[in-house]
Each structure stands twice: as C-alpha cells, then as structure tokens.
C-alpha cells in the first residue's frame, strides 16, 4: 500500500503464506531483501522523473 505521510509516502507490504514452511522457504531465499531492493529502484526511478 502507498499512503500519504507527513514525511512523504508510507509504503506497507503485506505478505501472506499458505503455511509456515513456505514462509521460512521464502525468507531463506531473500524475500525481504529482494523487495527492499525493488523498492529502492522504484524510488530512484521516481526521483529521476
């Protein structure tokens, strides 16, 4: 979700897994880091335009 915030925009991601095993698997694959990188790229692109 993207919502207005006093310091700019608040980004909230909600991740839902079918079960604990899938959550652990995705975490081990770097899920959180990957989304952080993607968000950083999006912010950089927006700032350029």
N, C-alpha and C positions, 0 to 999 in steps of 0.2 A: 504494500500500500504506500502511496505517496500522499502526504498530507502537509498543508502549510504549517510552519513552525516559526516562532519568533526569530530564530537564527537562520532561517532558510526553509528547507524542506525536510520533513521527517520521513525516513524510509523504514518500513516494517515488513519483514518477511516471515511468513508463517509456513512451516514445513510439517507435513503430516505423513507419517509412515504407517504401513499396514500392521507392522509388528516391530518389536524391539530388535530383532535380528537385522531387519532392513535398516533401521536407524543406525545401528552400530556399523554395518557394512558401509553405508554412505558416509558416515563420519570418518571412517578409516580411509576412504577414497579421497578425502579432502573437500567434501561438500561445502563446508563453511568457508574455507579459504577460496574456493572457486567462485562462490557468489560474491565474496568481498572483492576479488579481482574484477569480476564483471561489473560490479557497481562502480568501482574506481574508474574503469574505462568509460562507463556511461557519463559520469560526472565530468571527466576530461573532455569528452565529445561535446557535451552541453556548453561547457565553458568556452570552447573554441567558436561556437556559433553565435 
